[in-house]
Amino acid sequence: MVKNVVMVLVSVIVGATAVVGLSNVTGISPFVWQRNDRSQPALLKSIKDISQYHAAVGNFETVVDVDDNVPGVPSVIAGRRTLFVAAGTVNAYVDLSGFAEDDLKLSADGKSVTVRLPEAVLDKPNLDHDRLYVFSQDRGIMDRIADAVETPQQAEFFELAETKLSSAAQESRLREQAVENTRTMLTGLFGSMGIQASFQ
């Protein structure tokens, strides 16, 4: 009797394992999943005052082309080439908290001011996850088998995309545009007080 029960349990476990394995390979699951979100509401821990004027935003797009191979082994057997499309934005800001006394020089009659602005700074790229996707991927036989067992990670592609977007922002005129926009903002601000602004 006990032997029969054990055999039945083993059969059920083997059958369930086979079904789960098949669903992982084919992407078709015999189960209907239901998710219950029991997370607690987010709590505000602190508020930090900032003095940065975010003056310009650049929109960038790149294609990450990565070729992983095994030296001496044909790519049909092992290796993969991935084309990963990524897009995002980079903010450029001017930090006004560093103004020293000699950075703002008001004329004796109070009708004009000379401003020396700090250099614009680029933020870390903000990836648009709705526009991140693998455009194409060529894989060898061994890589296809490995992917069927374990889903490949895409974190490295995100990091490469951030690096490329950051480099593109550095080479663009985003910082110059941020400085120009900051000058326009301050000109309007001082102008509303009847003060004419000029910049060094």
Phi, psi and chi 1 to 4 in degrees:
 res  aa     phi    psi   chi1   chi2   chi3   chi4
   1 MET       -  -49.5 -179.3   65.4  178.2      -
   2 VAL   -62.2  -39.6  174.5      -      -      -
   3 LYS   -62.2  -40.2 -177.8  177.5 -179.7 -179.3
   4 ASN   -65.5  -40.2  -68.2  -24.2      -      -
   5 VAL   -63.4  -43.2  172.5      -      -      -
   6 VAL   -62.2  -42.4  171.6      -      -      -
   7 MET   -63.1  -40.6  -69.4  -62.3  -65.9      -
   8 VAL   -64.0  -44.7  170.0      -      -      -
   9 LEU   -62.0  -42.9  -70.3  176.0      -      -
  10 VAL   -62.9  -41.8  169.7      -      -      -
  11 SER   -62.7  -41.2  -60.8      -      -      -
  12 VAL   -64.9  -43.9  170.0      -      -      -
  13 ILE   -64.1  -45.3  -67.4  173.0      -      -
  14 VAL   -62.7  -43.1  171.2      -      -      -
  15 GLY   -64.1  -42.6      -      -      -      -
  16 ALA   -65.3  -40.4      -      -      -      -
  17 THR   -62.8  -41.2  -56.7      -      -      -
  18 ALA   -64.3  -40.9      -      -      -      -
  19 VAL   -65.1  -44.1  169.4      -      -      -
  20 VAL   -63.6  -42.6  172.1      -      -      -
  21 GLY   -62.8  -42.0      -      -      -      -
  22 LEU   -64.1  -39.2 -177.4   62.1      -      -
  23 SER   -67.3  -34.0   67.5      -      -      -
  24 ASN   -66.9  -36.5  -72.2  -23.2      -      -
  25 VAL   -75.6  -44.9  174.1      -      -      -
  26 THR   -87.9  -20.1   62.7      -      -      -
  27 GLY    83.0    3.4      -      -      -      -
  28 ILE  -106.8  122.8  -58.6  174.3      -      -
  29 SER  -110.8  135.5  175.2      -      -      -
  30 PRO   -78.6   -6.1   30.1  -35.4      -      -
  31 PHE  -100.3  148.1  -54.3  107.7      -      -
  32 VAL  -102.3  111.7  177.8      -      -      -
  33 TRP   -88.5  143.1  -66.2   92.3      -      -
  34 GLN  -129.4  129.5 -179.9  178.1   -2.1      -
  35 ARG  -107.7  130.7  172.6  174.5  -67.8  179.2
  36 ASN  -113.5  117.5  -63.0  -44.8      -      -
  37 ASP   -90.6  106.0 -172.0   -6.3      -      -
  38 ARG  -104.6   18.8  -62.8 -172.8  175.4   88.8
  39 SER   -66.7  147.8  -53.6      -      -      -
  40 GLN   -80.7  153.4  -63.4  -63.3  -43.2      -
  41 PRO   -59.4  148.4  -21.0   32.1      -      -
  42 ALA   -66.9  141.1      -      -      -      -
  43 LEU  -109.2  136.6  -61.2  176.9      -      -
  44 LEU   -75.7  116.6  175.5   63.4      -      -
  45 LYS   -91.4  -35.7  -59.2  -64.5  -70.3 -175.6
  46 SER  -165.1  162.3   63.8      -      -      -
  47 ILE  -125.6  130.4  -64.1  177.5      -      -
  48 LYS  -117.0  125.7 -178.6  179.8  179.9 -179.5
  49 ASP   -71.2  139.8  -66.8  -28.7      -      -
  50 ILE  -125.1  154.2   60.4  173.8      -      -
  51 SER  -126.5   31.9   55.1      -      -      -
  52 GLN   -98.7  132.3  -59.5  170.3   -6.9      -
  53 TYR   -99.5  105.8  177.7   62.1      -      -
  54 HIS   -78.8  104.4  -72.4 -108.1      -      -
  55 ALA  -101.4  -17.3      -      -      -      -
  56 ALA  -156.4  148.4      -      -      -      -
  57 VAL  -130.6  128.2  178.3      -      -      -
  58 GLY  -104.6  134.8      -      -      -      -
  59 ASN  -100.5  126.4  -68.6  -71.2      -      -
  60 PHE  -128.9  154.3  -62.8   91.0      -      -
  61 GLU  -142.2  143.4 -175.5  172.6  -57.7      -
  62 THR  -146.6  160.0 -175.1      -      -      -
  63 VAL  -117.8  116.4  176.6      -      -      -
  64 VAL   -86.1  120.3  177.6      -      -      -
  65 ASP  -114.9  103.8 -172.8  -12.3      -      -
  66 VAL  -117.7  129.3  177.9      -      -      -
  67 ASP  -119.4  108.3 -172.9    3.5      -      -
  68 ASP  -102.7  126.4  -63.8  -47.9      -      -
  69 ASN  -143.0  163.9   59.4   77.4      -      -
  70 VAL  -107.5  115.2  180.0      -      -      -
  71 PRO   -54.0  130.5  -25.6   35.2      -      -
  72 GLY    87.0   -6.4      -      -      -      -
  73 VAL  -113.7  128.7  178.1      -      -      -
  74 PRO   -57.8  144.8  -22.8   32.9      -      -
  75 SER   -64.3  -20.7   59.4      -      -      -
  76 VAL   -67.0  -30.0  175.0      -      -      -
  77 ILE   -86.3  -52.0  -56.6  -62.1      -      -
  78 ALA  -144.4  138.0      -      -      -      -
  79 GLY   132.5  162.7      -      -      -      -
  80 ARG  -154.9  145.7   72.6  174.8   69.7 -142.3
  81 ARG  -123.8  125.7 -178.5 -178.2  179.1 -175.5
  82 THR  -121.2  131.6  -54.8      -      -      -
  83 LEU  -107.9  113.9  -62.8  179.7      -      -
  84 PHE  -116.7  118.7 -177.0   79.5      -      -
  85 VAL   -90.3  131.0  177.1      -      -      -
  86 ALA  -136.6  146.8      -      -      -      -
  87 ALA  -143.8  156.0      -      -      -      -
  88 GLY  -179.6 -174.8      -      -      -      -
  89 THR  -124.4  155.8   59.0      -      -      -
  90 VAL  -130.5  125.0  177.2      -      -      -
  91 ASN   -89.7  140.3  -64.5  -32.7      -      -
  92 ALA  -116.0  130.6      -      -      -      -
  93 TYR  -136.4  160.4   65.7   87.6      -      -
  94 VAL  -116.3  123.6  175.0      -      -      -
  95 ASP   -85.7  109.4 -169.6   -7.9      -      -
  96 LEU   -88.1   -0.5  -56.9  176.9      -      -
  97 SER   -74.5  -17.8   65.1      -      -      -
  98 GLY   -90.8   12.0      -      -      -      -
  99 PHE   -61.6  123.3  -91.1  138.8      -      -
 100 ALA   -96.1  172.5      -      -      -      -
 101 GLU   -62.0  -35.7 -175.5  175.2  -13.4      -
 102 ASP   -85.5    1.4   56.3   -9.0      -      -
 103 ASP   -84.1  -17.8  -68.9  -29.5      -      -
 104 LEU  -125.0  109.9  -73.4  172.4      -      -
 105 LYS  -116.8  109.9  -64.7 -179.3  179.4  179.5
 106 LEU   -90.5  137.0 -172.1   64.4      -      -
 107 SER   -67.9  162.9   64.1      -      -      -
 108 ALA   -61.4  -34.0      -      -      -      -
 109 ASP   -87.8   -1.2   58.0    7.0      -      -
 110 GLY    72.4   15.7      -      -      -      -
 111 LYS  -103.4   -6.9  -66.8 -176.7  178.6 -179.1
 112 SER  -146.1  155.4   63.3      -      -      -
 113 VAL  -141.7  141.9   62.4      -      -      -
 114 THR  -107.6  126.6  -58.1      -      -      -
 115 VAL  -117.5  134.3 -177.6      -      -      -
 116 ARG  -113.0  108.6 -179.0  167.8   58.9 -166.8
 117 LEU   -84.5  145.1  -73.3  176.6      -      -
 118 PRO   -72.6  165.5   24.3  -32.3      -      -
 119 GLU   -70.4  149.8  -66.4 -176.6   -1.0      -
 120 ALA   -73.4  151.0      -      -      -      -
 121 VAL  -122.0  145.1  179.6      -      -      -
 122 LEU   -98.4  132.5  -62.5  178.3      -      -
 123 ASP   -76.5  169.4 -103.0  -16.7      -      -
 124 LYS   -67.6  141.3  180.0 -179.3  177.6 -179.0
 125 PRO   -57.9  142.2  -25.4   34.8      -      -
 126 ASN  -105.4  106.1  -61.2  -54.1      -      -
 127 LEU   -73.1  138.0  -65.5  179.4      -      -
 128 ASP   -91.6  101.5 -175.9   -9.5      -      -
 129 HIS   -67.4  -17.8  -69.9  -88.5      -      -
 130 ASP   -75.8  -12.6  -68.6  -27.1      -      -
 131 ARG  -119.2   23.5  -62.3  164.6   63.9 -167.1
 132 LEU  -108.1  124.7  -56.9  177.4      -      -
 133 TYR  -162.9  156.0   60.7   93.5      -      -
 134 VAL   -82.6  114.5  174.8      -      -      -
 135 PHE   -73.7  -44.3  177.8   73.9      -      -
 136 SER  -158.5  157.0   68.6      -      -      -
 137 GLN  -153.1  121.7 -171.8  172.9   67.2      -
 138 ASP  -101.5  126.5  -64.0  -33.8      -      -
 139 ARG  -128.3  146.8  -62.7  169.5  -64.2  170.1
 140 GLY   -77.7  170.9      -      -      -      -
 141 ILE   -59.0  -45.0  -64.2  174.1      -      -
 142 MET   -63.6  -36.7  -61.4  -59.0  -64.1      -
 143 ASP   -71.1  -34.8  -66.2   87.0      -      -
 144 ARG   -64.4  -41.0  -69.1  178.3 -177.1  -87.6
 145 ILE   -65.1  -43.1  -65.0  174.4      -      -
 146 ALA   -63.5  -39.5      -      -      -      -
 147 ASP   -68.4  -28.0  -69.4  -10.9      -      -
 148 ALA   -70.1  -28.1      -      -      -      -
 149 VAL   -86.8  -41.0  176.4      -      -      -
 150 GLU  -137.7  129.2 -177.0  177.9   -2.4      -
 151 THR   -65.6  126.3  -56.4      -      -      -
 152 PRO   -66.4  144.6   22.3  -32.4      -      -
 153 GLN   -84.4  145.2  -60.6  -63.7  -40.9      -
 154 GLN  -111.8    7.8  -65.1 -174.6  -11.9      -
 155 ALA   -59.5  -37.9      -      -      -      -
 156 GLU   -64.9  -32.6   62.0  174.7  -35.1      -
 157 PHE   -70.0  -36.1  -63.6  118.7      -      -
 158 PHE   -61.8  -44.4  -67.2  170.3      -      -
 159 GLU   -64.3  -42.7  -66.1  176.3    1.6      -
 160 LEU   -64.4  -38.4  -73.5  171.6      -      -
 161 ALA   -64.2  -43.7      -      -      -      -
 162 GLU   -60.3  -42.4  -75.8 -171.3   -7.9      -
 163 THR   -62.1  -43.9  -59.8      -      -      -
 164 LYS   -67.5  -41.0  -72.6 -176.5  174.1  -66.7
 165 LEU   -65.8  -39.0  -65.9 -174.1      -      -
 166 SER   -64.0  -42.2  179.9      -      -      -
 167 SER   -64.6  -40.4  -63.1      -      -      -
 168 ALA   -63.9  -39.1      -      -      -      -
 169 ALA   -66.4  -38.6      -      -      -      -
 170 GLN   -62.7  -36.7  -67.5  -76.1   -9.0      -
 171 GLU   -85.0  -11.3  -64.4  172.8    0.9      -
 172 SER   -85.6 -179.9   71.4      -      -      -
 173 ARG   -99.0   29.9   63.4  177.3  -52.3  -86.4
 174 LEU   -63.3  -42.0 -173.2   57.2      -      -
 175 ARG   -66.9  -40.6  -77.1  178.4  -66.3 -173.2
 176 GLU   -61.7  -39.8  -71.3   81.8   -5.5      -
 177 GLN   -65.4  -36.7 -174.1   64.6   46.1      -
 178 ALA   -64.0  -41.7      -      -      -      -
 179 VAL   -64.3  -42.8  171.2      -      -      -
 180 GLU   -62.4  -42.9 -177.8  178.3  -30.5      -
 181 ASN   -67.2  -34.5  -67.3  -13.3      -      -
 182 THR   -67.0  -40.0  -56.7      -      -      -
 183 ARG   -60.9  -42.6  -71.2  175.8  177.1  174.1
 184 THR   -62.5  -41.8  -59.4      -      -      -
 185 MET   -63.3  -46.4 -179.2  -87.1  -65.1      -
 186 LEU   -69.0  -34.9  -69.1  176.1      -      -
 187 THR   -60.9  -43.4  -61.9      -      -      -
 188 GLY   -67.5  -37.8      -      -      -      -
 189 LEU   -65.4  -49.5  178.1   63.4      -      -
 190 PHE   -67.8  -36.2  -75.7  117.0      -      -
 191 GLY   -61.6  -34.0      -      -      -      -
 192 SER   -66.7  -18.5   65.8      -      -      -
 193 MET  -100.9    8.1  -62.8 -177.9  -69.6      -
 194 GLY    77.5   22.9      -      -      -      -
 195 ILE  -114.7  130.9  -57.3  174.6      -      -
 196 GLN   -90.5  126.4 -177.1  176.4    0.6      -
 197 ALA  -102.6  141.2      -      -      -      -
 198 SER  -132.4  157.0   61.0      -      -      -
 199 PHE  -127.4  142.2  -60.6   87.8      -      -
 200 GLN   -85.5      -  -67.8 -175.3  -12.5      -
